[in-house]
Structures are given as structure tokens and as C-alpha cells.
Amino acid sequence: MKRLTMVLFKIGVVLFLALGVGIVLVQAAGLVVGSPGLVSGAVSALGMAMTVSAGVTGLLGFVMSYLFHWQTGED
């Protein structure tokens, strides 16, 4: 169970970071060519997938804290 959760977490992190970078690159291209449709359309096209993958990855991280018995650090 630990191994599966870690693999899914890593896939989720890569997925939502790649989608985020994709949004930023498309928006930057829209700024360069002067296309407001590209700038706003990037979030419309990729925003939901990025948000859902980030949420699922966050929940996996929460589950992993219990599976791996992580302790809070006291400084």
C-alpha cells in the first residue's frame, strides 16, 4: 500500500506541475502574439485538470502521513 501511494503521489506531482507549466507557457505565448483568447483560454482548457490533480495529490499526501507514520517536528 505504501509503494502504490508513493507512486501515485509522484505521478500526481509531475502531472499538476506539468499542467501548471503548460498554462503559463500558453499564456506567455498569448502575451507575445497579443491574443487575449490564448491567455484566458489556457486556464479554461487546463485549469480544471490542474486543480483536480493538485487536490488529489494533496489528499494522497495526507493519506501518506498516516501510512508512513510521519511525526510533526518540534523546533
WOLINSUL-V579822 format. One line per field, one symbol per residue. ss: DSSP state (A for helix, B for strand, O for the rest). burial: I if it has 9 or more other ideal C-beta (glycine too) atoms within 8 Angstrom, else O. A space follows every 50 residues. Layout:
ss: ???
burial: ???
//
This chain:
ss: OAAAAAAAAAAAAAAAAAAAAAAAAAAAAAAAAOOAAAAAAAAAAAAAAA AAAAAAAAAAAAAAAAAOOOOOOOO
burial: OOOOIIOIIOOIIOIIOOIIOIIOOIIOIIOOOOOOOIIOIIIOOIIOOI OOIIOIIOOIIOIIOOIOOOOOOOO
//
